[in-house]
Amino acid sequence: MKRRSKTATAPREGASQSRTGWRDRLRSWFLHHRLSAVDSLRRLLTSPFSSLLTWMVIGIALALPVGMAVALDNARSLSSGWDSPAQVSLFLRSEMSSEAARRLEEVVRQREDVAATRFVSREDALKEFQQLSGFADVLRHLDDNPLPNLIVVSPSAARLSAESARTLQTELAAQPGVERAILDMEWVQRLNSLMQLSRCLVTALGALLALGVLLVIGNTIRLAIENRREEIVIIKLVGGSDAFVRRPFLYTGLWYGLGGALISWAAVSLTLWWLRQPLSALALLYQSNFSLQGLGPVGGLQLLALGGSLGLFGAWLAVARHLKAIQPG
Amino acid sequence: MITFDRVSKRYPEGHDALREVSFSIKPDEMVFVTGHSGAGKSTLLKLIMLIERPSRGQIIVNGQNLKGLNARKTPQLRRDIGVVFQNHQLLFDRSIFDNVALPLLIAGYQHREIGRRVRAALDKVGLLERERDMPVTLSGGEQQRVGIARAVVNKPRLLLADEPTGNLDPALSAEIMQLFAHFNQVGVTVLVASHDLALISRMPHRIITLRGGRLITGTGEG
């Protein structure tokens, strides 16, 4: 190791040499990175069948959780439209007269935690039901109107939270003449917690499959290292550092990860495209203009980044574990 | 250039490959190491290359005490030493040019500089026209010359060779030795391990003889 003088009398040539030396080293570092990247990709492409097989395994393992996450996102965007303010429906006892019901409505409306009320008499309810259900003929033959009077209560803005809406529900249920008080928010909450559970499941599944991808890549790199054992020994003999030996294998891992991510992107997009037609037909039947959202460019790039880092990390694990063991001797 | 001071090497299985070996090699010198197989020639070269570590004693190569060199600094030491192996150790999936360029790539030379130096090295061993060919298309002697070109391409001050003529006929062997002598004349320190006494005794260089891990002749003090 040469010592470099820092004094002003140091020969100019020496100083400029050290500068170009630093630059040269950086440039040659980039050169070797480029060579390793190109060479490792070329190696993968010279055995296209086995490489494609590995890419497919990684692609499918990534496509499963990614596809489910996309489906969940769609379900959430669909259900967010239903996240309407809570309502409490008060079904009144059938023996209660319409006048008494009106009086009760007035009492409820006076409460400070109630914003508005709407009275639906049993006759109106029957009419509405006849129109909407398509059972008009059947209902006309009934002697008796089976529907109760109904008061629909909207809580005031301050009481919209699930907690206070539930308090309101219990208090209203205790009113005389009220058969049942039903909080309409419940099913939305159920749906939300169901979706939260699904999200946890998808995350767990995703973590498991990511671990699988890591192991697949690690094992593939381990085999590549075994196949090139002789080359590694020679490179170490002529002075190659660990980083120099490591580099092509890390790039191999990166290519595996990126290729797998590309395949999973294609698989998810293809599946969504295939589902789009029947789904929009179904949505039309429900008078909804719902349309399926895909991964999008940002999601796709995130997927590529995920695949690339999994590949790099898997390769790193294999390299750290196996390269040390290969020494000339 | 190389100093061995009472160096012993015992392998883990209990075999004593070298016992109390001391010698020194001056810069610009060319020295042969000889002895029967198992006498310790290869172990001696492996100790210089830091492929093995001595059990006792100290080794100084190129002014560096090898005891102080850890695994991180080993590559740098090896870059300053050109090595030729008996079985050539070429990469058979790469062209002759790429094989010779390997040490330059590791040392971080620029593209243009690599081309210039590789061609100069191939020219010296007489294989310039074959640079695009693959090693399998070469004869044993030619493969060895590629190995030599790779060993000298980085212009090392020390050149080691382990039985470089082991698989070659006498005429080719003499040719290879002449090549080493030529590099020695331009200032490279050369250490060749060879059991071919008939050949090396005809050359005007010091011979270190090992027997059962002990040094018999050729200490070369001073």
Interface residues (C-beta under 8 A of the other chain):
Chain A: D24 R25 R27 S28 W29 L31 H32 L35 E230 E231 V233 I234 I235 K236 L237 V238 G239 G240 S241 D242 F244 Q327 P328 G329
Chain B: K46 M49 I51 E52 P75 Q76 L77 R78 R79 D80 I81 V83 F85 Q89 L90 L91 L102 P103 L105 I106 A107 G108 Y109 Q110 H111 R150
